[in-house]
Amino acid sequence: MRALSSTERLALGAITSLTILAGVARYGEWAAVPRFALATVSLAGLAWVVSFATEQLGERFGPAVTGLLQSTLGNLPELFVVIFALQKGQLVVAQTALVGSILANAMLVLGLVIVVGARRAPDGVMRFSKRLPRDTATLLLLAVFIIVLLALAVGSHDPASHHVKAISAVGAVCLLVVYGTWVVPYLRSDDAPASGGEERARPRLSLAATLWLLGIAGAAAAFVSDWFISALQPAIDQLGLSQAFAGLVIVAIAGNAVENTAGLVLAWKGKSDLAISVVKNSVAQIAAFLFPLLVLVSFALATTLTFSLAPVYTGALALGALALWQVSGDGEAAEFEGWALVSLYVVLGTLTLYE
């Protein structure tokens, strides 16, 4: 089994040092902005470690299992950030972190992956299996249906608007059931031959070393997420940023470093199915698993999370779901379509600056 490259060893060492430094800054009561910056970079670095270890684990399986593993473990930072935010009463940060993670993957990361994949394709068109994009769009639209329905009820002062928590709980259970019935057959699809002649690489880490690395990175991500939330409010006050921008852009990009790095690298290598699998699995999982799971968990926390969002984020999710279906539902995408998705995210991020 091949050893780690010098670059990978250097990266692991640098991330370890950054995480230790972020801890020193937190408990040494450094100024808010340096603490926030160190926690943000450390969170992104730990996401990369999880991505690397998951890739080693996933190389023993096919694109479906690999993509699901990377998205599941790659979403650990978002899980911890949202839980700590809810525990500290920062509902806006929790909501925008989830919405931002969905839209960052569906627009920014997917858009960049398409740009890279299309440029690497001989005819300028990135091609991939149609099943996952269509399934992802269905799961996202189901979540959006619940969110839009609640937005209409609250906006019109319908009698149902007085029961947002109950409706959210029922919607969360429905989403989890649908996700469960989807994910098992999807994972079994790895028994079929991979499209495009993609071959599995040989893992460079033993199974024991991979699991150890995943465990350490996951535990560290929990601590760093707490440090991140502790420094968030004073830092954005000093920088003049809104909570919406912090959640939708900063948390989303830092927390999605797994999809950012893995998807782009895989697209550059010409592994279109695997690149799309990593990104699309994350979108489906946050919308139909992580979001509803956190809604149910939040009933035991200081602040309750529901599917009732601000109108602008409800609209962004609805239009984003339609854009996602339009661009990737046919199993192919050109470079301009990738830039179109990136542009949608840039406009949305700019809007949050003024929230």
C-alpha angles and dihedrals in degrees: 000000000000119000124238116275121249089250092055092048090049091049092050091049093049092049091049090051092047092051092051090047091050088054091049089050092050098048094032088059096234120179115293099247096052090045091050093046093049092047091049094050091043091051091052091047093052089050088056091051090052089048093051094047092045091050089055090050093044094052086076089063140038134274095278096053093038093050092047092048093050094047093045096050092033089059092059092097091054091048093053095041093053094046093050091044092053091046089055094046097252098138095160091055091048094049096044092045090059095041090044092051091052094047095039090057096039095046115015103032097034090046093053091045090053091048092052094041093048092049091051093048115095093231097036095252123110112218128196142153114298097214102076096045090051093045091048091051090051093051092045092049090051090055091044090051090060092045094048092045091054091045090054092047093049094042093051094041089237115178088250089064088077090063102052094133094052093046090047091051092051091045091049092053091048092051092049092050092050092046090051093051090049102045099056097056089041092056090049089058088078087080087074120083115269116254123243093029093278112173128206117247120227114256116248096202128063117245091251093051091047093051091046091052092048092050094049093045093047093051092046090050089058092055095043091049089057091049090048094054092044091056096037103085098044090044096052089045090056093043094045094237127144124243087239092058091046092052100036098042114014099038093038095052096041093046093046096054088118093061092037094056103030096045095048094045092048092048090051089052090053094247094136099165093050093044092052091043093057094050099037093046089056092052092049094044097049093045099042104025116017097041096048091041091054090047089059094041091050091068085075094047134079093260126038118227118212138173090253106112136172111278094248093057092043089055092045091053093047094049091040091055090052092048090049092053093045096050102041107018094093094055097249138074137184126220095258090057089056091052089048091058092046090051091054090056093046091054091048092048090050091052092054090058088071098041 
